[in-house]
Every structure is written in structure tokens, then in C-alpha cells.
Amino acid sequence: MDRSLRTALFSCAMLICLCVPSAIAQTCRGHTFSSNQVFTACSDLPVLTSFLYWNYHPSNLSADIAFRKTGASTNTWVAWALNPTGQQMTGSQAILAFHNSSGVPNAYTTPITSLSPSMQPGDLSFQVSNLKAEYSNGDLIIFATLHLTSSLISTNQVWQEGTMSGTSFNPHAMDSANRASVGTINFETGATVAGTVRTSSKKNVHGVLNAVSWGVLMPMGIMIARYLKVFKVANPAWFYLHVACQSSAYIIGVAGWGTGLKLGSDSPGIKYTKHRNIGITLFCFATLQVFALLLRPKPDHKYRLYWNIYHHSIGYATIVLSIINIYEGFDILDPEKKWKKIYTGIIIFLGAVAALMEVSTWIIVLRRKKTGSSDKHVNGTNGYGA
């Protein structure tokens, strides 16, 4: 092949490689609106399969916008907003779109003033005209003209989606995509910047306290009681270690439970029913175990067997529910994957130690029983022989 031809083909290939990803990344560019409206600027919003289009008019500080959410159903509500106070929901000047009771797409403005907004119609801090909603082929679109002030030309934007129950708006989900649906926009330059997923410090404290208490100290306390007491040299030290470990776990766990209650009261519109119910159950079980320590009968008491059944059953149920709820918490907080892997590694390690100790202690117990039985047999024979 001629060298010049090879060079030309190579140049074409490189051009295709450079252009194709750009075309794929800018999916907003290829969309055509049913009204044949054309926008000079658009942005592929990074989450919730959403796109923003606009024409900015510097002469009167206005912007014609279209917010498009793909993959929507007639049971979906969507909102797009400007928020001059920050990249957050509270303070957002929002435009909401949904299907009304007649099944017709509807849109209106609604200011978001709290974490549990009514989402009822209301005036924004700036004027909005030419407002309408359109639904076609799974695309729910908001059209509007924004009459901006100079401070809103470059500001924060927020967008969100949720479901409806009849005519009621359900709270949106709180997974990583929904929490990352913030950013900035500059209508004049066309620049948009994605925001970051934020996790409150209270949530981090809540997660750490519960992972350490219910997820690590509680299993260790049970392992101490189950395995160390087999060794005579560890008696009665194993009991005091067990009580110290479980008491520490209970105190830290109650602190974690308390931060969870505080988070719930601070976010009345956000509920994690399964995580909350398991947490309440764990607190009740752990409190029962504290009372079990105070009501513990002596080893030779006639009710000691029933106390053992109660104490062991509640203890093992607490461990199982603790681990389940910690993974529920990981799904809610959605932290870096390494933290979930670290905790999984800790649980695997504790499980491996428990399995090894289970085999070892059973061998010790069986040998003791065998030795004890043999001693009784020998003593009995000698006695009768005498």
C-alpha cells in the first residue's frame, strides 16, 4: 500500500476515534423537539438520564429552557430548579411536571422551602412564562421562559425525579444518583459543572457507631462467651470479658441508635422503613439482654435452663439482624466501596475464627466427656470388685 494512502487512512481513523466519543457524550445534540424548537446550548446532565437545553437572551436577561427526562412513565414526576443559596433541595426555585388526574402533562412553579415540601403551586423569586409540559415516547419535558436577574445568570441548578400515588407526590429516592443531581450552570457561557455526592457528618457518625457496636463488638462478645469458657484457665475471666464487650457494644449502639433518630427527625420526608424497623428491634433485643444480665440465675437454679435458651436465642438473633441492618445502611449511605469491602472482610475473618474455634472446642468437650465416662467406669468396676 502506498505510504501516502496509509497516512490518509490512519488520519481518518484517528478522526473517527476522536469524533465518535464526543458525539456519543453529547446525546442532547441529536434530539429534535416535536415543536421544532431549536436551542443553541444544551447539557447532558450527569445523572437521572436528564438533559437541559436553552437559548439565552442577554438583552433582557431571559432564557428559554427545556428540561427533558428520558425513561419517564405517566406515574413519574420531575422537577428542575435554580437555587442561588446552594447545591441543595431547600431554597430551590423549582418547576414541576407530572401527569394530572386526567392523564394530561401539567407543569407549574413551586418553591422548595423545607426537606418535606408540599410541592403545591407557588411563585418563585423570579418570573416564569410560557410554561408547559409535554410527554412523548417516555420523554417528560418542561418548557419555560425564565426572566432572570444578574445574580441568576450563573448559579446552582438542581433536578430530581420521583413517583406518584394517584395525585400525591411520593418522596424521591435517596440513592447516589438522586443525591448527585446538583451542579452549576452559566446561561451566558453555556458552561455546566456537575456537583458531588454529599453525605452528612451525622450519617457518617451513625454508620460508624453502629458498624463498630452491632457489627463487630457484639459478635466478638458472643464468641468470647461461647468459646473461652470451654478453657478452664479462662474461668471466670471469660465472663467479665463477655460483659465488658457486650456492655461497650450496647452503649455505643445506643449512641448510634440515637443519631439515627435524630437523622429521622431532621428528614421527615425521607423514610427507610426496613432499616428503621430493624434498628428498633435491635435496640429492644439489646435492652432485653441487659436485663438478662441483671436477672441471671445461679448455674444450679431450676430456671437456669430457660434463661440460657432465652439469652442465647436473643443474642444470636441480634447478631443476624445487626449484620443485615449494617448492609442496609451501606446501601443507604452508599459510601466508597472499600468500606463495604473492609466490613465484609471483618465479618469473614470473625466467621473463620468462629468456625475454627467451634471445631476446637467441640473436640475438647468430647474428649472431656470421654475421659469422664472412662473414669466413672473404672471406679465402678474397682468398687464392685472390692
Sequence and secondary structure as in RCSB ss.txt:
>XXXX:A:sequence
MDRSLRTALFSCAMLICLCVPSAIAQTCRGHTFSSNQVFTACSDLPVLTSFLYWNYHPSNLSADIAFRKTGASTN
TWVAWALNPTGQQMTGSQAILAFHNSSGVPNAYTTPITSLSPSMQPGDLSFQVSNLKAEYSNGDLIIFATLHLTS
SLISTNQVWQEGTMSGTSFNPHAMDSANRASVGTINFETGATVAGTVRTSSKKNVHGVLNAVSWGVLMPMGIMIA
RYLKVFKVANPAWFYLHVACQSSAYIIGVAGWGTGLKLGSDSPGIKYTKHRNIGITLFCFATLQVFALLLRPKPD
HKYRLYWNIYHHSIGYATIVLSIINIYEGFDILDPEKKWKKIYTGIIIFLGAVAALMEVSTWIIVLRRKKTGSSD
KHVNGTNGYGA
>XXXX:A:secstr
  HHHHHHHHHHHHHHHHHHHHHHH GGGG   TT    SEEEE SSTTEEEEEEEETTTTEEEEEEEESS  TT
EEEEEEE TT SSSTT EEEEEEE TTS EEEEEEE  SSS        SSEEEEEEEEEETTEEEEEEEEE  G
GGSEEEEEEEEEEEETTEE     SHHHHT EEEEETTTTEEEE      HHHHHHHHHHHHIIIIIHHHHHHHH
HHGGGSGGGTTHHHHHHHHHHHHHHHHHHHHHHHHHHHHHH TT   HHHHHHHHHHHHHHHHHHHHHHT   TT
STTHHHHHHHHHHHHHHHHHHHHHHHHHHHHHH   HHHHHHHHHHHHHHHHHHHHHHHHHHHHHHHHHHHHHHH
HHHHHHHHHH 
